[in-house]
């Protein structure tokens, strides 16, 4: 059911597709192993995206290694985020638009950098120290938008809310993890344990 005032508001028939592919390869040169990958996504609602990934591991000794990696990705908005529509016919010839669609919503962009160190004290005991930084830009959030008079002629106010990309907001996560792994401490029980500490 739609009232005369609401017309086709909230009716957003949509068929979309996303085609993606990922390729990865590794190269070993003595103590160094390098892995590179690339992902390509073709989304019918958004421009095509290419995201690289690269990682390297170097064995300093047969018991000690260091590693580093860098990754990029993106997250397209769900149809709910883009087309979420809530409105109420006030019964007096006007409409209260609580939440309106935003077809200009863009994907969030993600990048991650990680550096790690591992040392084997014995075949059963090892320690890992890992530092990483994650960053998300173009965060999707709820924001105030001005209602277009041609699109919403019966609006009862000038502004409503919609999901938007925040221009000034970024999400940053910096972390340092230390993990002590102990395996087969008591062979009959197959006893394993680990201790970890994280600072974020």
Secondary structure by P-SEA (a helix, b strand, c coil): cccccccccccccccccccbbbbbbbbbcccbbbbbbbbbbbbccccbbbbbbbbbbbcccccccccccccccccccccccccbbbbbccccccccccbbbbccbbbbbbbbbbbbbbbbcccccbbbbbbbbbbbccbbbbbbbbbcccccccccccccccccccccbbbbbbbbbbbbbbcccccccccccccccccc
